[in-house]
Amino acid sequence: MGTSGSNREVLRIIPDIDSNQKRYGKAISAKSPGFVRSELVRKAENAGGSVIKFSTQTTALSQTHLDGTRIKKSLSERVHRDVTGIPEHHRDLFSAFLSRSINQDKLSLQDALVEYVRVVLSK
C-alpha cells in the first residue's frame, strides 16, 4: 500500500462553485464546497494526516470489484455486491476502503485485496 499506516482522507472535487454562489449569495460561503474542502484539509493536517486528491472518474471506485471488473451502478443502488463473492457492503464505505489503495491516480487492486483479507482475518 502506498502510505501504509497513515490516515488518509479523500476529497471529491465539486465543480462549478461560482454558479452556486450566484444562486445562493453570501449564505453559501459557510457551506460551499471550497469551505468544506479547506476544513477537511485543516482537520486532517491538525490530526497529523494528509489529503490526497485523485480522479473519481478514472478510478470509478463505486463500480470496481476486487477482481478488477467494473459494473456500472445507478445512484439508487446503495449496496456493493462484489462479483468475487465477498459479503455485501455499503457502496460508499466500500469505495472509501478502495480509496486507501490508490497510488498516483491508479487503484492497486493487489493492495486492496491484501488489505481486505488482512481486515477480514483480524475479526
Number of C-alpha atoms within 10 A of each C-alpha: 14 12 11 9 7 11 13 17 16 17 16 11 13 10 10 9 13 11 10 14 14 10 10 12 11 11 10 16 15 10 11 17 18 16 13 14 17 11 12 17 19 15 13 16 12 10 10 11 15 18 17 16 14 18 14 15 7 10 17 15 21 23 17 21 21 18 12 14 12 15 12 10 13 7 8 6 9 14 15 21 15 19 15 11 8 12 9 11 14 13 19 14 14 19 19 15 14 24 24 23 22 21 14 11 15 13 20 19 17 14 15 19 16 12 17 16 10 11 10 8 8 7 5
